[in-house]
Amino acid sequence: MRKVHHFNTKETAEILNWSDSKVKSKLKQALKALEKQLEKEDGGYYAEER
């Protein structure tokens, strides 16, 4: 929600009834999982571009 709908951490936490730290942690986990998926799908090209 935070990245797609441009809510800040506090707004996202309130909507989901989570703590700010949980929102930050889940976002970090999701971005890491997305990065791994992109690397897997493009044969490592994404990692080389960074």
Residue, then its C-alpha position, 0 to 999 in steps of 0.5 A: m500500500r505504501k508504495v502503490h498508493h503513496f501513503n506514508t509509514k504512519e498512514t499505512a500503519e493506521i490503515l493496517n492497524w500495524s506499528d510503524s516498525k512493522v510497516k517498515s519491516k514488511l516493506k523491506q521484506a517485500l522489496k527484497a523478495l521483488e528484487k530476488q524475483l526480478e533477478k531470477e526472471d531476467g537471468g541476473y541482468y537486473a543485478e548487473e544494472r545496479 
